Every structure is written in C-alpha cells, then in structure tokens.
C-alpha cells in the first residue's frame, strides 16, 4: 500500500487535464480525505492557499506539510482568518482564477465570514475550506463547533459538508465549476476532522469532468434581443455605456472598447467596473454614482439610451432610482437573470455572458447594412465635453497641508501600471476618481465596503504577480482593521507598498456627520490611541516612512517604490478634506453638491437643450422648458 506522501502530484498549475472521456482509468489508491482535498486542489491549478491552522483542520494541515515539501503548492500563513479570505479574494481579482483559503472550525470559520461576504457581494470566485468537529460530534455543541454551513448560507454561491471522504474529489471539482462559471462567487467546503483523517480508495476527479444538470448558466444571448438592442443603439442620439464588474469577470474589455468606438458611445463605469475601459480614452467619463464625476452623472441623467453591461443598478450608483436615466430606454446585459429587471425594468433584457453577448452583437453590426452615421452622436459628445471642461475633478492645494488628492495623483503618476488595492472610505473614492487603472489592476471592496480589505488583498495580488508593483491605498482607520497582516508581509517578504492617507478620522463617517448630522462627530475621531505607524512598521521588520510636507512628497514616494521590500508610508494629509462631488442620499445623480464653479462663458449665443431643443439663455444651467441640465 502506498502512503499518501508517495502519491505522484502534478508539478505545475499549468498542467492541463484532459476531459474525463479521454482520461485513462485511474486505479484506486489508499489516501486520506485530507490528501484527496489537496490533490484535487492541485489538479485544479491551485498554487497558493491562504490560511491559519487549528484543531479541527489539523489533519489537512498535516497532509499539506507533506504536499508543500514537493514544491507543488504554497501555503501563506496569515495572522487572522479574515486576512486569509481577503488575500484569496485579492488573488482572484488580480488573476481571474479561483482564490483558496483555509480556516479551522468555530472561531476560525466565523473569522472568515466577513471575507466571504465581501467576495459574494462583488461576485469573486473563491473556495473556502473550513475544518469541522468530527461527524459524530456535529450538533452536540462540541468544543469549537459552529454551523458554518448555516451561518454562511446567505453569502455563498453554494455550500458543502463532506460526510464521506469518497465524495471529496467530486465536491472539489463541483465547487470550482460553480465558483468560476456563470456569475462567480464563493463556495464553502466544510470538512469534519474524521473525514480528513479517514483513508479510502481515492480516485481523482479531473477538472471539467463534472456535470450538474440543475446548474446551467446561460452564456449566449438571445439573438432577437441582441438585434433589438442594435436597433435601439442605431436610433439613439444620446447613448451611454454603463459598465460594471461583470465586464471585468468576463474579460470583455476589448469588446467594450470596440462597441464604444463603433458607435461613438461615451463610457462610464461603476466602482467594480473600473479598468474595464481605458480612462485615458476620450470617450471615458470615469466612475458614476455617489462620488462619481459630474459629467458621468449628468450624462446618465440626460441620456436617451443606457446600455448596462454587467452592472446591477446598485443604490450607490443610481441615487434616487426613479430619476436614474429616467428619460432613457435601457438595454441590460448580465449573466445573472436575477439581476435583470431587479431594480430597473429594461426595454431589452439580454441574459448571457457579457463577452459572448458583445461579441455576437458586434458581429451582427458588422454583417448588417445601414451603419450608424459617424457624427450621429456628435452633439451629445460636444455637450459632455463641455461638462468635462466646466466640472472637472479638482485637486486642492492648501498652503499649510497636503491634500489627499495630491498624494493619489503623485502615486499614480509614479506607478501608473501598478495593481492598486484600497480599503474603504474617502481614500477609496479619491483613488477611484484619480487613478487610471488597467483591467484587473483595481481591487477594492465595493458591495460590502469592507474596511481592512486593502493590505491582505494586496498580499494576494502580489503573491500572484511577484514581479508587478502592488500598492495599497488606505486610511488610518481602515489600516488598523487588519494591521496584524504586517506580520505576514514580513514573514514572506511580500513586497507590498501601503500608502496611508492619515487625517486622524474615520474620514467618510466624519464627512457624513458634517453634512447630515449637524457636525456632531460621534465616535469618529481616531487620534487618541493612534499608533506611531513608522515605529509599528519597524516592529514588524518593515520599512516605515512619514510624509508631512508637500516638498518631500515626490521624493519619498520614489523612495518607497525603489525599496526592495514592503513599505508603510504614513502621509499626514488635510484633516477636514471632503470627497466631492457627492450625491446626497435620496437625491438624483444630477443633484450633486461640492461641484467646482464652471468657468464664465464668453458667448452670448443661446444654448440648445439636448433633450427638447429649446433655445436657452447662456447663463441658464437648466432648460426652461423641460428642466434638462444644459
């Protein structure tokens, strides 16, 4: 009988498995449930596991000890299970692959919950493996027992409790298939301790070999609906592409660009969609929504056709929902039928993979006659360009302090091609406004808004791409949520650069308290108890830096980037800077405050309304006839 440690393993994640119909018959080999799990992960291309051991999962870690010795898989020991789930999430966002994290039963499993919910809200493919008490003890309130299967039901795409080690390989194969196809998401595999220990006749299940009759995501869009969408695009005079995270998940960046350029359609993205369209492109409007650009929000208010691509009409995007694109017909393309019509009923719903649908749409446009005139949208584009000139994003320059926006712009200019992760708050919104990111190089918790996400997510991205620059933009409050992961950075020499915009507050909380709660700053000041971040970094064996003046900003950012190892830079920024533009809760996207004053016009010529054509005085901001923003 061969011991599990003697079983041959694939030597690379690039090892391609043939379909099961062409695979040789594999003779059963005695192995433990824990080994079957690890071998199955390897067969699915897993290179890195982020985790933390504990009693119930120790049998799996014992098998991992043997497998790691072969050099086929690497475990990254985090300092808190939440860090493991965020790191697996960051790895998945950066690579497009499935991230994997481990945690033990009880508190180990519940510590993963925030990271699981983060991945679920943002549709990130992830396999979460938890240890569990032995089968006979389940339901007895045994030591470190929690029903993690039940706890996570609302925040996973699917869940398993492995009752028989013989099911392990099949379950892993199904989990990868479910997590990575259709609308991606996290899948939980709960493994009782005795299942991991039990030996059985192990027969591998190859990737792609499982068939799940009840799970068949729609990939191809309905041809009639696609033709209807093309007709609406051709009839439109003020179209707008509204692109979300689904375009990133589908790797549809090229198709979005081709569609935008073919019909001269301006493009705005959600927070999750950043990177799906080149923000240096003249058709780019940047991000829309609560802290989106003014011109994106004006455009979505005035458009006559909204092409929603892989987005879900989130409340932070739409503002007052019944006034969101209220004059527009809507085409909604999404792989999840539950999202189509959930918040806004579209004129043309198309369920399918974004890349597949856009590819088909573009092919039909090329095959058809009667192409759109090149200048059909020109008046619309001229209006948008005027908004861009009148309401640009502003970088404040204060005499006695560094503005946070200055820091973001400086970092972005020195590292334009880096992977950027963020925590959540004002710094996140400033980073979204001023950084120009490529596909998959923007990694941020959008749906759940998880403080503490930035550093561990950056770990995951850097492990995936060790030769790429990875920078975390954080705030002083968010940074303290998962600062123990500095130990992980130090142990493995993970060369992540962290820039902390330190204003001594929970910045976004303070801004809301100022704007909506009568400047009653309840429990939002972080100055008392704030650690000396430079010394804290040094205590972990990491380079710490402080920036306090504008004169040293550029040089110290360059020093940070040049250092071969992790760096924490504490930048003291303007204490009371607010993030603008801002759409107040319950207001429409066109009702922003904090906008710069537009430059005075030198013309006395009347301005035509883009909606109804009424001639308006040049000093009017809204059409006197229909109220459209001029």
C-alpha positions as CSV (number, residue, x, y, z in Angstrom):
1,X,0.0,0.0,0.0
2,X,1.4,3.4,-1.0
3,X,1.3,6.1,1.6
4,X,-0.3,9.4,0.6
5,X,3.1,11.1,0.7
6,X,4.2,8.8,-2.1
7,X,1.4,9.6,-4.5
8,X,2.7,11.5,-7.5
9,X,1.5,15.0,-7.9
10,X,1.2,17.4,-10.9
11,X,4.3,19.7,-10.8
12,X,2.7,22.8,-12.1
13,X,-0.6,24.7,-12.1
14,X,-0.2,24.8,-15.9
15,X,-0.7,21.1,-16.0
16,X,-3.6,20.5,-18.4
17,X,-6.0,17.8,-17.7
18,X,-7.8,16.0,-20.5
19,X,-11.6,15.6,-20.4
20,X,-12.8,12.6,-18.5
21,X,-14.0,10.8,-21.6
22,X,-10.4,10.7,-22.8
23,X,-8.7,10.2,-19.5
24,X,-7.1,6.9,-18.6
25,X,-8.7,4.8,-15.9
26,X,-7.0,5.7,-12.6
27,X,-6.5,2.8,-10.2
28,X,-7.8,3.5,-6.7
29,X,-5.1,4.4,-4.2
30,X,-5.4,4.4,-0.5
31,X,-5.3,8.0,0.7
32,X,-6.8,10.2,3.4
33,X,-9.7,12.7,2.9
34,X,-7.2,15.5,3.6
35,X,-4.9,14.3,0.9
36,X,-7.8,13.9,-1.6
37,X,-8.7,17.5,-0.9
38,X,-5.2,18.8,-1.5
39,X,-4.6,16.6,-4.6
40,X,-7.9,17.9,-6.0
41,X,-6.9,21.5,-5.4
42,X,-3.6,20.9,-7.2
43,X,-5.4,19.3,-10.2
44,X,-7.5,22.5,-10.4
45,X,-4.4,24.6,-10.7
46,X,-4.1,25.9,-7.2
47,X,-0.7,27.3,-6.4
48,X,-1.4,29.3,-3.2
49,X,-3.5,28.7,-0.2
50,X,-4.1,31.5,2.4
51,X,-4.9,30.1,5.8
52,X,-4.5,29.6,9.5
53,X,-4.4,26.2,11.2
54,X,-6.4,25.0,14.2
55,X,-7.6,21.8,15.9
56,X,-10.3,20.6,13.5
57,X,-8.3,21.3,10.4
58,X,-5.0,19.9,11.6
59,X,-5.3,16.6,9.7
60,X,-5.5,18.6,6.5
61,X,-2.5,20.7,7.5
62,X,-0.6,17.5,8.3
63,X,-1.2,16.4,4.7
64,X,-0.4,19.9,3.5
65,X,3.0,19.6,5.2
66,X,3.8,16.6,3.0
67,X,2.5,18.2,-0.1
68,X,4.3,21.5,0.4
69,X,7.5,19.6,0.6
70,X,7.1,18.6,-3.1
71,X,7.1,22.2,-4.1
72,X,3.7,22.0,-5.9
73,X,1.7,24.2,-3.6
74,X,2.5,27.1,-1.2
75,X,0.6,28.0,1.9
76,X,0.7,31.6,3.2
77,X,0.2,31.8,6.9
78,X,-1.9,34.9,7.7
79,X,-2.3,36.4,11.2
80,X,-6.1,36.3,11.2
81,X,-8.5,34.3,9.1
82,X,-10.2,37.5,7.8
83,X,-6.8,38.2,6.2
84,X,-6.9,34.8,4.6
85,X,-10.2,35.4,2.9
86,X,-9.3,38.9,1.7
87,X,-6.0,37.6,0.4
88,X,-7.7,34.8,-1.5
89,X,-10.1,37.4,-2.8
90,X,-7.3,39.8,-3.9
91,X,-5.6,36.9,-5.7
92,X,-8.8,36.0,-7.5
93,X,-9.5,39.6,-8.6
94,X,-5.9,40.1,-9.9
95,X,-5.7,36.8,-11.8
96,X,-9.3,35.9,-12.7
97,X,-8.6,32.5,-11.1
98,X,-10.3,30.9,-8.1
99,X,-8.8,32.0,-4.8
100,X,-8.5,29.5,-1.9
101,X,-8.4,30.0,1.8
102,X,-8.4,27.7,4.9
103,X,-9.7,28.1,8.4
104,X,-10.5,25.8,11.3
105,X,-13.8,25.2,13.0
106,X,-15.6,27.6,15.4
107,X,-13.9,31.0,15.6
108,X,-11.6,30.2,12.7
109,X,-14.6,29.7,10.4
110,X,-16.5,32.7,11.7
111,X,-13.5,34.9,11.3
112,X,-13.7,34.1,7.5
113,X,-17.3,35.3,7.3
114,X,-16.5,39.0,6.5
115,X,-14.2,38.0,3.7
116,X,-16.8,35.5,2.3
117,X,-19.5,38.2,2.3
118,X,-17.1,40.6,0.6
119,X,-16.4,38.1,-2.2
120,X,-20.1,37.3,-2.5
121,X,-21.2,40.9,-2.9
122,X,-18.6,41.5,-5.6
123,X,-19.0,38.2,-7.4
124,X,-15.5,36.9,-6.8
125,X,-14.7,33.2,-7.3
126,X,-13.3,31.7,-4.1
127,X,-13.1,28.2,-2.4
128,X,-13.3,28.4,1.3
129,X,-12.3,25.3,3.2
130,X,-13.2,25.0,6.9
131,X,-12.4,22.3,9.4
132,X,-15.3,20.9,11.4
133,X,-15.7,18.8,14.5
134,X,-16.0,15.0,13.9
135,X,-19.2,13.8,12.3
136,X,-20.4,12.1,15.5
137,X,-20.0,15.4,17.4
138,X,-21.8,17.7,15.0
139,X,-24.9,19.2,16.7
140,X,-23.7,18.5,20.2
141,X,-22.2,21.9,20.9
142,X,-18.7,20.4,20.8
143,X,-15.6,22.4,21.5
144,X,-15.1,25.0,18.7
145,X,-18.3,23.9,16.9
146,X,-20.3,26.3,14.8
147,X,-22.7,25.6,12.0
148,X,-20.6,27.5,9.4
149,X,-22.7,25.9,6.7
150,X,-25.9,27.5,8.1
151,X,-24.1,30.8,9.0
152,X,-22.8,31.4,5.5
153,X,-25.9,30.2,3.5
154,X,-26.9,33.8,2.5
155,X,-23.3,34.8,1.5
156,X,-22.1,31.9,-0.6
157,X,-23.0,30.7,-4.1
158,X,-23.1,27.1,-2.8
159,X,-22.0,25.0,0.2
160,X,-20.9,21.5,1.1
161,X,-20.4,19.5,4.2
162,X,-18.3,16.5,3.3
163,X,-19.9,13.5,5.0
164,X,-17.9,10.8,3.2
165,X,-14.2,11.1,2.1
166,X,-15.1,9.3,-1.1
167,X,-17.1,12.4,-2.2
168,X,-14.1,14.8,-1.7
169,X,-12.7,14.8,-5.2
170,X,-16.2,15.3,-6.8
171,X,-17.1,18.0,-4.4
172,X,-13.9,20.0,-5.1
173,X,-14.5,19.6,-8.8
174,X,-18.1,20.8,-8.5
175,X,-17.0,23.7,-6.2
176,X,-14.5,25.0,-8.7
177,X,-17.0,24.7,-11.5
178,X,-19.7,26.6,-9.6
179,X,-17.4,29.2,-8.2
180,X,-15.9,30.1,-11.6
181,X,-18.8,29.8,-14.1
182,X,-22.0,31.9,-14.5
183,X,-21.9,34.7,-12.0
184,X,-18.8,33.9,-10.0
185,X,-18.9,33.6,-6.2
186,X,-17.5,31.9,-3.1
187,X,-18.2,28.2,-2.4
188,X,-17.8,26.7,1.1
189,X,-16.5,23.2,1.7
190,X,-16.8,22.2,5.4
191,X,-14.7,19.1,6.3
192,X,-15.2,17.2,9.6
193,X,-12.0,16.2,11.2
194,X,-12.6,12.5,11.0
195,X,-13.4,12.8,7.2
196,X,-10.0,14.4,6.7
197,X,-8.3,11.6,8.6
198,X,-10.2,8.6,7.1
199,X,-8.4,6.6,4.4
200,X,-10.3,5.2,1.4
201,X,-9.8,4.2,-2.2
202,X,-9.1,7.5,-3.7
203,X,-9.9,8.1,-7.4
204,X,-9.2,11.6,-8.7
205,X,-11.9,13.6,-10.5
206,X,-10.5,15.7,-13.3
207,X,-11.3,19.4,-13.8
208,X,-14.2,20.0,-16.2
209,X,-15.5,16.4,-15.8
210,X,-18.4,17.1,-13.5
211,X,-21.9,17.5,-14.8
212,X,-24.5,19.4,-12.8
213,X,-27.9,19.1,-14.6
214,X,-29.5,21.7,-12.4
215,X,-26.8,24.3,-12.9
216,X,-26.6,25.6,-16.5
217,X,-25.8,29.3,-16.7
218,X,-26.9,31.0,-19.9
219,X,-23.9,32.1,-21.9
220,X,-25.2,33.0,-25.3
221,X,-27.6,35.9,-25.5
222,X,-31.0,35.6,-27.3
223,X,-30.4,36.6,-31.0
224,X,-33.7,38.5,-31.2
225,X,-32.9,40.5,-28.1
226,X,-29.5,41.3,-29.5
227,X,-31.0,42.5,-32.7
228,X,-33.4,44.7,-30.8
229,X,-30.5,46.2,-28.8
230,X,-28.7,47.0,-32.1
231,X,-31.8,48.8,-33.4
232,X,-32.1,50.9,-30.2
233,X,-28.4,51.8,-30.5
234,X,-28.8,52.9,-34.1
235,X,-31.8,55.1,-33.2
236,X,-30.2,56.7,-30.2
237,X,-28.8,60.2,-30.3
238,X,-27.6,60.3,-26.6
239,X,-26.4,56.8,-25.8
240,X,-24.3,55.9,-22.7
241,X,-22.4,52.7,-21.8
242,X,-22.8,51.9,-18.1
243,X,-20.2,49.2,-17.4
244,X,-19.9,47.1,-14.2
245,X,-17.8,44.3,-12.7
246,X,-19.4,41.8,-15.0
247,X,-17.3,43.1,-17.8
248,X,-14.1,42.5,-15.7
249,X,-15.2,39.0,-14.7
250,X,-15.9,38.1,-18.4
251,X,-12.7,39.7,-19.6
252,X,-14.7,41.7,-22.0
253,X,-12.5,44.8,-22.0
254,X,-11.7,44.6,-25.8
255,X,-15.4,44.1,-26.7
256,X,-16.5,47.1,-24.6
257,X,-13.9,49.3,-26.4
258,X,-14.9,48.1,-29.8
259,X,-18.6,48.8,-29.1
260,X,-17.9,52.2,-27.7
261,X,-15.7,53.2,-30.7
262,X,-18.0,51.6,-33.3
263,X,-21.0,53.8,-32.3
264,X,-19.1,56.7,-30.6
265,X,-20.7,55.9,-27.2
266,X,-19.3,57.5,-24.1
267,X,-18.5,55.1,-21.3
268,X,-18.9,55.3,-17.5
269,X,-18.1,52.6,-15.0
270,X,-19.1,51.5,-11.6
271,X,-16.6,51.1,-8.8
272,X,-16.4,47.4,-9.7
273,X,-16.1,48.2,-13.4
274,X,-13.0,50.4,-13.1
275,X,-10.4,49.1,-15.5
276,X,-13.0,47.7,-18.0
277,X,-12.4,50.8,-20.2
278,X,-9.3,52.9,-20.6
279,X,-9.9,56.1,-18.6
280,X,-7.4,58.0,-20.9
281,X,-9.7,57.4,-23.8
282,X,-11.7,60.5,-25.0
283,X,-15.0,58.5,-24.6
284,X,-14.3,57.8,-20.9
285,X,-16.4,59.5,-18.3
286,X,-14.8,57.8,-15.3
287,X,-16.9,56.5,-12.5
288,X,-20.6,57.5,-11.9
289,X,-22.7,57.5,-8.7
290,X,-22.4,59.0,-5.3
291,X,-18.8,60.2,-5.7
292,X,-18.7,59.8,-9.4
293,X,-17.6,62.5,-11.9
294,X,-20.1,65.3,-12.5
295,X,-20.1,64.7,-16.2
296,X,-20.8,61.0,-15.8
297,X,-23.8,61.8,-13.5
298,X,-25.1,64.5,-15.9
299,X,-24.7,62.1,-18.8
300,X,-26.7,59.3,-17.1
301,X,-29.4,61.8,-16.3
302,X,-29.7,63.1,-19.8
303,X,-29.0,60.0,-22.0
304,X,-31.8,58.6,-24.2
305,X,-30.3,55.1,-24.2
306,X,-28.5,53.3,-21.3
307,X,-26.5,50.2,-22.2
308,X,-26.0,48.4,-18.9
309,X,-23.2,45.9,-19.3
310,X,-22.5,43.6,-16.3
311,X,-23.8,46.0,-13.7
312,X,-26.7,45.8,-11.2
313,X,-28.2,49.3,-10.7
314,X,-26.7,49.5,-7.2
315,X,-28.1,52.2,-4.9
316,X,-24.7,54.0,-4.7
317,X,-24.7,54.2,-8.5
318,X,-28.4,55.2,-9.1
319,X,-29.1,57.7,-6.3
320,X,-32.8,58.2,-6.4
321,X,-33.8,55.2,-8.5
322,X,-36.9,56.6,-10.2
323,X,-34.8,59.5,-11.5
324,X,-31.9,57.4,-12.7
325,X,-31.7,57.6,-16.5
326,X,-35.4,58.4,-16.4
327,X,-35.5,59.6,-20.0
328,X,-33.6,56.6,-21.3
329,X,-34.5,53.3,-22.8
330,X,-32.4,50.5,-21.1
331,X,-30.6,47.6,-22.5
332,X,-29.4,45.3,-19.7
333,X,-26.8,42.6,-20.4
334,X,-26.0,40.3,-17.4
335,X,-25.2,36.7,-16.9
336,X,-27.4,36.5,-13.8
337,X,-31.1,36.6,-14.7
338,X,-32.0,37.6,-11.1
339,X,-30.3,41.0,-11.7
340,X,-32.1,41.8,-14.9
341,X,-35.2,43.8,-14.0
342,X,-34.5,43.6,-10.3
343,X,-34.1,47.4,-9.8
344,X,-34.9,48.7,-13.2
345,X,-37.0,47.0,-15.9
346,X,-35.2,47.2,-19.2
347,X,-36.7,47.6,-22.6
348,X,-34.3,45.0,-23.9
349,X,-33.1,42.4,-21.4
350,X,-30.3,40.1,-22.5
351,X,-29.2,37.3,-20.2
352,X,-25.8,35.9,-21.1
353,X,-22.0,36.2,-20.6
354,X,-21.0,39.8,-21.3
355,X,-18.1,38.8,-23.6
356,X,-20.2,36.4,-25.6
357,X,-23.2,38.8,-26.0
358,X,-21.0,41.7,-27.0
359,X,-19.0,39.5,-29.5
360,X,-22.3,38.4,-31.1
361,X,-23.7,42.0,-31.1
362,X,-20.5,43.3,-32.8
363,X,-20.6,40.6,-35.4
364,X,-24.2,41.3,-36.2
365,X,-23.4,45.0,-36.5
366,X,-20.6,44.3,-39.0
367,X,-22.8,41.9,-41.0
368,X,-25.7,44.3,-41.2
369,X,-26.3,47.2,-43.5
370,X,-27.3,50.7,-42.6
371,X,-24.5,51.6,-40.3
372,X,-24.8,54.4,-37.8
373,X,-23.5,57.8,-39.1
374,X,-20.2,58.7,-37.6
375,X,-21.5,62.1,-36.4
376,X,-24.8,60.8,-35.2
377,X,-23.8,61.4,-31.5
378,X,-21.6,64.5,-32.1
379,X,-24.0,67.0,-30.4
380,X,-24.2,64.7,-27.4
381,X,-20.4,64.3,-27.2
382,X,-20.0,68.1,-27.5
383,X,-22.3,68.6,-24.5
384,X,-20.4,66.0,-22.5
385,X,-17.1,67.7,-23.4
386,X,-18.5,70.9,-22.2
387,X,-19.4,69.3,-18.9
388,X,-15.9,67.9,-18.6
389,X,-14.5,71.4,-19.0
390,X,-16.9,73.0,-16.6
391,X,-16.9,70.4,-13.9
392,X,-13.5,68.7,-13.7
393,X,-12.3,66.7,-10.8
394,X,-10.3,69.1,-8.6
395,X,-7.0,68.6,-6.8
396,X,-6.9,71.1,-3.9
397,X,-3.6,72.7,-2.9
398,X,-3.6,74.0,0.6
399,X,-0.9,76.3,1.9
400,X,-0.4,74.5,5.2
401,X,-1.1,70.8,4.4
402,X,-1.1,68.1,1.7
403,X,-4.4,67.3,0.2
404,X,-5.2,63.6,-0.1
405,X,-5.9,64.0,-3.8
406,X,-2.3,65.3,-4.3
407,X,-1.0,62.1,-2.8
408,X,-3.1,59.9,-5.0
409,X,-2.1,61.8,-8.1
410,X,1.6,61.6,-7.2
411,X,1.5,57.9,-6.5
412,X,-0.5,57.3,-9.7
413,X,2.0,59.3,-11.8
414,X,5.0,57.4,-10.5
415,X,3.4,54.0,-10.7
416,X,0.8,54.2,-13.5
417,X,0.8,50.5,-14.2
418,X,0.6,49.1,-10.7
419,X,-2.0,46.9,-9.2
420,X,-3.9,49.1,-6.7
421,X,-5.9,47.8,-3.7
422,X,-7.9,50.0,-1.4
423,X,-9.6,49.9,1.9
424,X,-12.9,51.7,2.3
425,X,-13.8,55.3,2.9
426,X,-12.8,58.7,1.5
427,X,-9.4,57.4,0.3
428,X,-11.1,54.7,-1.7
429,X,-13.3,57.3,-3.5
430,X,-10.3,59.6,-4.2
431,X,-8.4,56.7,-5.6
432,X,-11.3,55.7,-7.8
433,X,-11.5,59.3,-9.1
434,X,-7.9,60.0,-9.8
435,X,-6.1,56.7,-10.5
436,X,-6.3,55.4,-14.1
437,X,-6.3,51.6,-13.9
438,X,-5.9,48.8,-16.4
439,X,-8.1,45.6,-16.4
440,X,-7.9,43.8,-13.1
441,X,-5.5,46.3,-11.6
442,X,-8.2,48.0,-9.5
443,X,-9.0,45.8,-6.4
444,X,-11.5,47.3,-4.0
445,X,-14.4,46.1,-1.8
446,X,-17.4,47.7,-3.5
447,X,-20.6,46.0,-2.5
448,X,-19.8,45.3,1.2
449,X,-17.5,48.2,1.7
450,X,-15.1,46.2,4.0
451,X,-12.6,48.2,6.0
452,X,-9.4,46.2,6.4
453,X,-9.6,44.7,2.9
454,X,-6.7,46.6,1.4
455,X,-3.5,45.1,2.9
456,X,-4.5,41.4,2.8
457,X,-5.9,41.9,-0.7
458,X,-2.6,43.4,-1.8
459,X,-0.8,40.4,-0.4
460,X,-2.9,38.1,-2.6
461,X,-2.3,40.2,-5.7
462,X,1.5,40.4,-5.0
463,X,1.7,36.6,-4.4
464,X,0.0,36.1,-7.8
465,X,2.3,38.7,-9.6
466,X,5.6,38.9,-7.7
467,X,7.2,41.0,-10.4
468,X,4.5,43.6,-10.6
469,X,4.2,46.7,-8.4
470,X,1.3,46.3,-5.9
471,X,0.2,49.4,-3.9
472,X,-2.4,49.6,-1.2
473,X,-4.1,52.9,-0.7
474,X,-5.5,53.0,2.9
475,X,-6.8,55.3,5.6
476,X,-5.6,55.5,9.1
477,X,-8.9,53.9,10.4
478,X,-9.1,51.2,7.8
479,X,-5.5,50.3,8.2
480,X,-5.9,49.4,11.8
481,X,-8.6,46.8,11.0
482,X,-6.1,44.2,9.7
483,X,-2.7,45.6,10.6
484,X,-1.6,42.3,12.0
485,X,-1.1,41.2,8.4
486,X,2.1,43.2,8.5
487,X,3.5,40.0,10.1
488,X,2.6,38.1,7.0
489,X,4.2,40.7,4.8
490,X,7.3,40.4,6.9
491,X,7.5,36.6,7.2
492,X,7.3,36.1,3.4
493,X,8.9,39.3,2.3
494,X,5.8,40.2,0.3
495,X,6.8,43.4,-1.4
496,X,3.5,45.4,-1.0
497,X,3.7,49.2,-0.7
498,X,1.0,50.7,1.6
499,X,0.2,54.4,1.5
500,X,-1.9,55.6,4.4
501,X,-3.8,58.9,4.0
502,X,-3.8,59.9,7.7
503,X,-6.3,62.6,8.7
504,X,-6.9,61.3,12.2
505,X,-10.6,60.4,11.4
506,X,-12.9,57.8,10.1
507,X,-13.0,60.2,7.1
508,X,-16.2,59.2,5.4
509,X,-18.0,58.9,8.7
510,X,-16.8,62.4,9.6
511,X,-17.9,63.8,6.3
512,X,-21.4,62.4,6.7
513,X,-21.6,63.7,10.3
514,X,-20.6,67.1,9.0
515,X,-23.1,67.1,6.1
516,X,-26.1,65.3,7.5
517,X,-25.8,65.2,11.4
518,X,-25.2,68.8,12.4
519,X,-21.4,68.4,12.8
520,X,-21.9,66.1,15.7
521,X,-18.8,64.0,15.5
522,X,-19.8,61.0,17.5
523,X,-17.0,58.4,17.9
524,X,-15.3,59.1,14.6
525,X,-12.0,60.7,15.7
526,X,-9.1,58.3,15.7
527,X,-6.3,60.5,17.1
528,X,-6.3,59.2,20.7
529,X,-4.7,55.7,20.6
530,X,-3.3,56.2,17.1
531,X,-0.1,54.2,16.9
532,X,3.2,55.6,15.6
533,X,2.9,53.9,12.3
534,X,6.6,54.3,11.4
535,X,7.6,52.5,14.6
536,X,4.8,50.0,14.2
537,X,6.2,49.0,10.8
538,X,9.7,48.8,12.2
539,X,8.5,46.5,15.0
540,X,7.4,44.1,12.2
541,X,10.7,44.4,10.4
542,X,9.2,46.5,7.7
543,X,10.4,49.9,6.4
544,X,8.2,52.7,7.8
545,X,8.2,56.2,6.4
546,X,6.4,59.5,7.2
547,X,5.5,62.4,4.9
548,X,4.4,65.6,6.4
549,X,5.1,68.3,3.8
550,X,4.4,68.8,0.1
551,X,8.1,69.4,-0.6
552,X,9.0,65.8,0.4
553,X,6.1,64.0,-1.3
554,X,7.5,63.2,-4.7
555,X,10.9,62.1,-3.4
556,X,9.6,59.9,-0.6
557,X,7.1,58.2,-2.9
558,X,10.0,57.5,-5.3
559,X,12.0,56.1,-2.3
560,X,9.1,53.9,-1.3
561,X,8.8,52.5,-4.8
562,X,12.6,51.9,-5.1
563,X,12.8,49.9,-1.8
564,X,13.1,46.2,-2.3
565,X,10.6,45.0,0.3
566,X,7.3,46.0,2.0
567,X,6.9,49.7,3.0
568,X,4.3,51.5,5.0
569,X,4.1,55.3,4.3
570,X,2.2,57.4,6.7
571,X,1.1,60.6,4.9
572,X,-0.3,63.4,7.1
573,X,-3.0,65.0,5.0
574,X,-5.5,67.8,5.3
575,X,-7.7,66.9,8.3
576,X,-11.1,68.1,7.1
577,X,-10.9,67.5,3.4
578,X,-14.2,66.2,2.0
579,X,-14.7,63.9,-1.0
580,X,-16.6,65.7,-3.8
581,X,-18.7,65.6,-5.9
582,X,-21.3,63.9,-3.7
583,X,-24.9,62.8,-4.3
584,X,-26.8,63.1,-1.1
585,X,-29.0,60.1,-0.1
586,X,-32.4,60.3,-1.7
587,X,-31.3,62.8,-4.4
588,X,-30.9,62.2,-8.1
589,X,-27.5,61.9,-9.7
590,X,-27.8,65.4,-11.2
591,X,-28.3,66.9,-7.8
592,X,-24.6,66.8,-6.7
593,X,-23.0,69.2,-4.2
594,X,-19.3,70.2,-3.9
595,X,-19.0,70.9,-7.7
596,X,-16.5,73.4,-8.9
597,X,-18.0,76.6,-10.3
598,X,-17.9,76.5,-14.1
599,X,-15.8,79.0,-15.9
600,X,-17.7,82.0,-17.1
601,X,-18.9,81.8,-20.7
602,X,-17.8,84.5,-23.2
603,X,-20.6,83.9,-25.6
604,X,-24.0,85.5,-25.8
605,X,-25.3,82.8,-28.1
606,X,-28.3,80.8,-26.8
607,X,-27.8,77.2,-25.7
608,X,-29.9,74.5,-27.3
609,X,-31.4,71.9,-24.9
610,X,-30.1,68.4,-25.7
611,X,-33.4,66.9,-24.8
612,X,-36.2,69.1,-26.3
613,X,-34.2,71.6,-28.5
614,X,-35.4,74.7,-26.7
615,X,-33.1,77.7,-27.0
616,X,-32.0,78.9,-23.6
617,X,-30.1,81.9,-22.3
618,X,-26.3,81.1,-22.0
619,X,-26.5,81.9,-18.3
620,X,-29.1,79.2,-17.6
621,X,-28.0,75.9,-16.0
622,X,-31.2,74.1,-16.8
623,X,-33.6,74.1,-19.7
624,X,-36.6,76.4,-19.1
625,X,-38.9,74.1,-21.0
626,X,-38.1,70.6,-19.7
627,X,-35.5,71.0,-16.9
628,X,-32.7,69.1,-18.5
629,X,-29.2,70.0,-17.4
630,X,-27.7,72.3,-20.0
